[in-house]
Amino acid sequence: MDKSISYYADLFAAMGSEPRLRIMQLLFTSYPKGMVVNEIKNKLEIPNSTLSHHLEKLKVENLVKVRKDKQYLWYTANAEAMEDLLSFFCTDNSSNALHAFEPVENSIKEEKSMSEQLFRPIWDKLFTTLGFPLPSRFTQEAITAIKFAQCESLRLKHRYVGTEQILIGLISEKSGIAWQFLDEAGLNLEKVQTETERLVGRGNNSSIPIFMPFTRRVKEIMENALQESLKLGKNHIGTEHLLLGLLGDVDSLGFKILGNLGVDISNFEQKLRKSLI
């Protein structure tokens, strides 16, 4: 049965204060491990009684989960609830979060409901505040690359998507500009997967996580990709912009893998930029 609009209104109301929104941001940053009360308190610098009130409100609305470990209470973000909230705006109330990344060309329709026009800017602000990339800006090729990156994380039994998985996603996508340049540079999926596994190994996560968080570096790469796109006069993020974002982070594992596999990165980046002018 579809959830009523009042359910989603209650979720928004629960996050309708600066401290609670900040709590959610902290919990997503620490996902999936979570944080104990004292850690949250020290970050927010608010009294215990006030923090307890905010945490209880988030717990009642099922936005956070609590587990006890010895004498400590650990709080984690309920990623499933946030995905459900996202899907309310992106997929006509479907609970399938895989539809959250819809291509930009398909998201522009001749007619939009009044509620979407009113609430989408608010949701976009919340979405980016919590550390997610904004889905409406990605092209279909970029979305596919991100999904492949998530699949690679699952294959390696990791609980995160890092720059190395983004690189693998760009190669796996096999149609975008990024893939064309990586292919011409002599890179293929097997080479990059082998080098990635050599550097980071496999994890021990046996379950399939509901939420696959991006690392801080991936978030920075996506922010850089947006800036690269805007500099070129575009209003979307394609695979080429993601690749430029990755090339801009010389300390990232994805960048290191390119160098390890013999790519002349300076020349490679120059050719890519020239093709986009």
N, C-alpha and C positions, 0 to 999 in steps of 0.2 A: 504494500500500500504506500502511495506517495505521501511524503511528509507534508503537513500543511505549512503555509507561509508563516504562520505564527511561530513554528519551530525555528525557522531560520531567523526570524525577528528576535527571538529569545537569545540565539547565539550571538547576534550582533550586539544586543543589549549587554550581554555578559562581558563583551570586550569594549564596551562603550566608555571606558575611563582610561586615562593615561597609564596608571599603574598596572591594570590588568593587561593592557595591550603590551606593555613592556615585559610583563611576566611571560606572555606567550612568545614574545621575541626571544627571550632568554632560553626558554624551554626548547624552542625549535633549534636554536644555536647549539644546544647541548644534546639534541636528539641523536640516538635513541637512549643514551645513558641517563639523561635527566639531571636534576639538581636536588640537593637537600635544602631544607628551609633556610638554614643559616647562610648558604651560598646566595640564595635569592635575596635574602634580607640585606646582605652586605653589598650586593649590586645595586639594589634600589634605595638603600638607606632610609627605610621606613620602619616604624615600630612593629613588633611581633603581632600585636593585636590587629593592626591594620592589614598586615600581610595575610594573617589567618582569614580575615574577612574576604579578601580578594581571592585567595586560593579556594575557599569554600564555594564562592560564587561560580568560579570556573569549573570546579568539580561537579557541582549540581547540574550544570549545563553540559556535562560530559566533554568539556574541552580539554581537561587534563586528567591524567590517570595517576593513581597513588599506589605505591608498593612499599612494604616495610622490609627493611634489611637490618637485622639486629635492632639497635635502638634508634635507627634513623628512618625517617619517612622520605622517600624519593618521589619527586613529581616529574612526570614526563608529559609532553604535549600529546594529545590524542590526534594523531595525523589523519585518522580515518574521518573524524568529525570535520576537520578542516578541508579535506578533499571533498566531502559531501557538500560543504558550504560553497566551495569553489564550483562544483558541478551544478549547483542551483543557478548560478549565473551563466555558466558556459554551455550547458547541455540540456536546457529545458527540463530541469529538476531530476535528470538521471543521476543515479548514484555511482555510475561508472566513471571513475576518475581518469581513465585513459583518454577520455574525450577532452580533457582540460587543455591539451595542446592542439587546438584547431588551427589550421593554416590561416594566415591573415587574409588571403584572398577569399576564403570561404566564410570568414566571419563578417564580411561586409555585405549586408543584405539591403534590399531596396526599402524594406519597412522594418522598423525596430519598435518594440513595445515601449510604452512610456516608462515602465518600471526599469527596463534595461538602460534607457538613456539617463535616468536619474541615478541609478545605483552603480552602474559599471565604473564610473570614475572613482567612486568611493571604494569599491572593491579593489580596483587596480592599485589605489594608494595603500590599502591594507595588505594586499598581496606582496608588494615590493617592500613594505615595512617589515614584514615577517621574513624577508630574505629569499623569496621566490623570484624567478624571472617572470616577466610579464608575458603571458602566453599569446596575446593578440598580436604581438610584434613579430613572431617567428614565422618564416616561410615553411611550407610543407617539407622541404628538404631539410631545413634546420630541425624541425620537430622530429623527423625520422632519425636524424643523426643522434639527437638526444635520447630517443627511445632505444637505439642501438647501444648507446653508452650505458644506459641503465641495465640492459640485458647483459652487457659485458661485466658489470659489477656483480650481477647475480651469478654469472658463470664462475667468477673468481671468489664467490662467496664473501663479498665485501658488503658493508652496510652504508656505503657512500658512493657518490659519483665524483671522481677526481679528474684532473686535467688529462691524465693518461687514458681514462675511459672516453672522454670527449674526443680525443684524437682518434681512438679506435672507432667511435661512432661516425666521425667524419669520413673515415675510409670505408666503413661498412655501408654507408648510404648509397654510394655508387651512382650518383647522378648530378650532384651539385658541383659548383665551381671548386670548392675545397677538394673534393675527391679527385677531380680532373688534375689539379696541380700536384696533389700528393702522389697520384698514380704516375704522372710524368716524371716525378722525382725518384721513381723506382721503388716506392713503398707499396707494400700490400698488407692485407690483414694478418697473414701468418707471421710476417716479420715483426710487426708492431706488437701483436699479442705475445709473441715469444719474448721480446725485449721487456715488455711491461711485466710479464710474470717473473722474469729474471730479477727485476728491480724490486717489485713489491710482494711477490709471492702470492699465495692463496690465503684467504681468510678461513675462519672456522664457523661462519654463520650458516647453520643448517636450515633455517627457516626462511621463508620468503617475506621480506619486510613489506608492510603496507605503504610505508613512506620511504623513499630513497633520497636522502638529503644531498645537496651539493656541498662540496667543501668550500671553504672561504675563497680559495684561489679560483674555483670555477665561477663563483658569483662575481668575482672581480673581472674574470675574463668576459663574462656576459655583459657586465657594465661597460667594459672597454669595447666590446663588439657593437653595442648600441652607439657609442660615441663614434666609432669608425663608420658606422652606417650613416649617421647624421652628417658627418664631414663630407660624405660622398653624395649628400642630398637625397638620401633614401629614408623611408619611414618604416622599414622592416629590417629584421636581422636574418640574413641568409648564412649559409655555411661558410661563405667567403669571409664574412664579418667575424664569425666564431673563430675561424682560423687566424685572422689578423689579431684577434684578442689573445689567442694562445701564444702567438709569436711575440706579443708585447710583454709577456711575463717570462723573463729569462731564467727565473728561479723555479719555474714550474716543472713538474715531472714530464709533462707532455713535451715541453721545449727540450728537455734533456734527452728524451727518447729520439727526437728528430736528429739532434746532433750525433747521438750514439750510432744512428743508422746511416751516417754519412751525408746528411743533407747540408749543403752550403746555405745556411739559414739566411744570411744577409742577401745573397743573390736570389734565393727563393722568394723572400719577402718583396724584394724589389720588382721581380717579375709579376708577382700577384698584384701588387699595388698598381703597376702600369696597366695591367689588363682591365682594371676596374675604372679607369679614368674615361 
